[in-house]
Amino acid sequence: MNVPRRSCKELVVPDQALDAAAVQALVADATAAPSMHNAQPWRFHHVRNSNVLRMRMDPARALPAADPHNRGLHLGCGAALFNLRVAAAHTGWRARVSLLPDATEPELIADIAFVRPPDTDQDLAGLYTAVPRRHTNRNPFTDEAIPQAVLDGLKGAAVAEGARLAFLSPWQVDAVLELMQDAETQEAAAPDVQEEVARWTRAQAGRTSAEGIPRDAFGPRRHGGRAVVRDFEGGQHIDGRETATFEHAPCLAVLGTQRDGRADWLHAGQAMERVLLQATLDGLATSLSSHALEWPELRWAVRDPLSAMGHAQMLLRLGYGPAAPATPRRPVSDVLEIV
């Protein structure tokens, strides 16, 4: 979906304005989105008696070692932006989005104006119940095949947001698994990346329980199977953590875009979240993997040269599995400023 750019001044502001409680509720739903290492790299700004919400990246939550160009950060912000659009539709508003509206403010992700449309966007509103239910699931899935009609619907969800979703054939799965092993080897030789992962996946000074990936969301250690699941334990030893056999025929998909700029990353993030929410409604468990995509040479290898996709943005694993715990979120008061 190509969203035309508008300056903040050009955005329509109707007579009926959002009150503070409505803005807080919208932002709470937005922040349920996934982000790299659950860093939650977003900030929101709202002026009272207006219907414009500004979204900015939070550079303090960037990951310079693993995500030096902030591609992953933009994916997370795009996912939060999509949740915002879904929440708006659910409450009878339409979110008019202007991506990257001011080149002089590189941290400004989007201006969002809320208007009352004559008809609610039912496609977006229908995804709302999945927003609080969607959780990254690092547990084993079954080897039950996903119906083709469901897979086709997920492809359509990606297309609706200007991206493409390609499900991998068995030989492509083998290739991706090899790339994941290469990524683990490269990470083992990169202390800055290891330190960054450790900082967001275990309690350290300056980290709270409202951010990062808690240990109960790591999932079990793998002692069998072939699923692409990143193990965040690293050199830690977690007492009581179980081991399990993962699926032998994992269902993996690559989400990608034709181009690879900041706006494309934001579209990819919105597409990713639309796919994840639709998959949740379809009864699927999902997890994300950016491990191989964090290394430029490996990311390029993930790309299918016969596809028009161009640039891989995220690997998705889908299947049927047990429920996963929710990861924590920062209080809305930490990410929203109302003046």
Sequence and secondary structure as in RCSB ss.txt:
>XXXX:A:sequence
MNVPRRSCKELVVPDQALDAAAVQALVADATAAPSMHNAQPWRFHHVRNSNVLRMRMDPARALPAADPHNRGLHL
GCGAALFNLRVAAAHTGWRARVSLLPDATEPELIADIAFVRPPDTDQDLAGLYTAVPRRHTNRNPFTDEAIPQAV
LDGLKGAAVAEGARLAFLSPWQVDAVLELMQDAETQEAAAPDVQEEVARWTRAQAGRTSAEGIPRDAFGPRRHGG
RAVVRDFEGGQHIDGRETATFEHAPCLAVLGTQRDGRADWLHAGQAMERVLLQATLDGLATSLSSHALEWPELRW
AVRDPLSAMGHAQMLLRLGYGPAAPATPRRPVSDVLEIV
>XXXX:A:secstr
       GGGS   SS   HHHHHHHHHHHTTS  GGG   EEEEE TT  EEEEEE GGG  TTT TT HHHHH
HHHHHHHHHHHHHHHTT EEEEEES  TT TTEEEEEEEE  SS  HHHHTTGGGTTT  B  S        HHH
HHHHHHHHHHTT EEEE  HHHHHHHHHHHHHHHHHHHT HHHHHHHHHHHS  TT  TTSS  GGGS  EEEE 
      TTTT   TT  EEE  SS EEEEEEESS SHHHHHHHHHHHHHHHHHHHHTT EEEEE TGGGSHHHHH
HHS TTSS  EEEEEEEEE            HHHHEEE 
